[in-house]
Amino acid sequence: MVFIATLIIQFWLQATYARYSRIANSRDLTGAEVAKAILDAYGLQNVRVEPTPGALTDHYDPTTKTVRLSEPNYASPSAAALAVAAHEVGHAIQDAKGYAPLRIRHAILPVANLGSTLGPWIFIIGLFMNATGLMSIGIWLFAAAALFQLITLPVEFDASSRALVNLRKMNFLSPGEMGGARAVLTAAAMTYVAALANSLAQILYYVSIVQGRREE
């Protein structure tokens, strides 16, 4: 059920993004222009804005202080592009202000990556060896990835909130266009909720297997 819900949310995001990618903002500003303007308004001229290949590959890199916008969003004047650009700049603002959840997320990223990669494999190896201890290690490693996803939620919701405030306050989007930006960011946020729900469901499934083996 969770897997199906995740697929539906992914489809919703793609459909929403595609819809508002075809609607240009009334000021004909590109995602890159809006990102740079917001950064300048916050005195963050040290943060670079660069294009990156792919679609919806947009992200902020705190290690290099770089907002990377997917090539379509970097050059596009669409409402969707502006929403995504303002969202990624929201992460740069979080970084500059020392937003605690962002720092925690960045700190546990290596462990989370290790857990998401090795955790399931260690669990499977333990399953075949009938080693519940090894299975438990796999669960704890995978739980680190779920913890990362949990901390990601406030980070992403806060960045979207900052994006909408800045787009409205700086008049980058008209009141009528703000609805499209909000729809894109809401759909994107729900993908993180779905990812966390999927991970928690997987952890519960693993735990139920371990408990079953211990009761045998």
N, C-alpha and C positions, 0 to 999 in steps of 0.2 A: 504493500500500500504506500509506504514512504517513498519507494523507488518510483512508483507511478506519479506521485505528487511532485517529485523532483523533476521528472520529465515534463510535466504540465507547466511547472514554473519556468523551466528553461525555454519552453515554447512561447510562453507569455512574454518573457524578456525579449526574445528575438523578434516577436511580432510587434511589440511595443516600440522597440528600438527602430525597427524597419519603418514603422509608421511615421515616427517623428523625425527620422533621418531625411524624409522627403519634404519636410516643412522647414523652409528657411526663416530665420529670425528677421524681424522688420528692420534691424540696423545692419544687416548683411555682415555681421562679424563672424570670424572663424573661431573654432575652438582654441587655437593657439593664441589668437589676439586677446580673447577673453581671459585665458589663463595668465598671460603676461600682465594684463591690466589689473587683475585681482592681486597678483603677487606684488606688483608695484604699489598698490594701495596699502598693502600691509608691510611695506618696506622690506620685502623679500627678494630684492634684486639679485641676490646670490643664488637663487634657485633657477636652474635652467629649465627650459621647455623644449623638448625634442620629439620628433616623430619616431614611431616604432612600427615595424611591420606587423601585419595581421589585422584582424577585426576584433574589437572589444579586448584588446591587449593592453589597455590603458592602465597605468599604475604610477605610484610615486615611490621613488627609491630614496630612502632616508640616508643611505650610506654615501651617495654622491650628490644629494640634494637636487634631484632631477625629477621633474614631472614628465613622464613619457606618455604621449597620446598616440593611439593607433592612427595610422596615416589618414583614414577617412575622417576621423574626428579632428585631427590636427588642421586640416585644410577646409573642412566643411563649415558652412554657415548655418547648419541645421539646429533646431531646438535641442535635438538629442546630443549633438556634438558639444553644445554649450553646457548642457547639464553634466555630461561626463567630465568635461574639462574643469568645470567649477568644483566638481566632486573631488577630483584628484588634487586640485589646489587646496581643497579642504584638508587633505592629509598633510600637505606641506605646512599649512597653518598650525595644525595639531603638533607637528614636529617642532616648529618654532616656539610654540607656547609650552612645550614639555608635557603634552597631554599624556597622562599616565597609562591608559590602556594601550596607546600606540607604542610606548616604550616597552611595556611588558610583552606585547605581541612580538616586537622585533627581537627581544631578548630570548624568547623561547622558540623562535623560528627554527634554529638548527635541530633542537630536540624534537620539535613537531615534524620536521621533514624526515628525521630518522625514524620516528614512530610510525608515520604513515607508510613509509617504505618497508621497514623491517617487521613492524608489529604483526601484520597479517601472516607473513611468511613464517615467523617464529611460532605463531599460534598453530599454523597448519602442520609444521614439523612436529610440534608437541602433540598434536592430535594423532598423527600417524605413529608416533612413538609411545602413545598412551602416557605421556608425561604431563600431568596436570600443572606441575610447577613451571615447566617451559611454556605451557599454554597461558598461564597467568602472567608471565613476563610479557608475552605477546600482547595480551590485553592491556597491560599497563602502558606499554609503548604506544599502542594505538590510542589509548586514552589521552596521551600527550597531544596528539593531533586534534582530538576532539576539544581539548582545552583551548588550543590555539583558535579553533573555529568559534568557540564560545566568546573568547576575548575579542575576536574580530567583529562581533555583532555591534557593540557600542562604538567601536572605531568607525565602522561603515555608516551606521545611522547618524553619528555625529557629523561625519564629513558631508553627508547628504544634506543635513540640516544647515550647515554652514554654506553649502553651495546654493541652496534655495534663497537664503537670506542675502547673500552677495549678489546673486543674479537679479533679485528684486530691488535691493538697496541701490545698486549701481546702474539700474535701468538697462541692463543688457537684454532683458526680455520684457515684453509688454505683459500686462495682467492676463490677457488671453493666451499668451504663449507659455506662461508659467505652468499651466495645467499639463502641458506636454512634458516639460522638464520634470515635474513632480511624478508623473506616470512612469517615466524612464527610470528615475532613481528608486521609486518604490519597487518596481519589478526587479531591479538589480539587487536591492537589499534582500528581497525574499529568496533569492538564490542562495544567500549565505545562511538564511534560516533553514532552508531545505537541506543544505549540505550538513549542517549540524545535526538535524533530525535524522538524517541518513546514517551518520557516524554513531549516534547514540543507539539507534536501532541495531546496528551491527555489533556494538559492544554488548548490548543486552543479549543478543543471540549467542555471542561467544561465551558470556557468563553462564547462560543456561546450559551450554554444552559441558562446561567445566563442572558445574554443579551436578549434572547428570552422571558424569564419569565418577565423581566422588561418592555418589550414592549407590553406585553399582557394587 
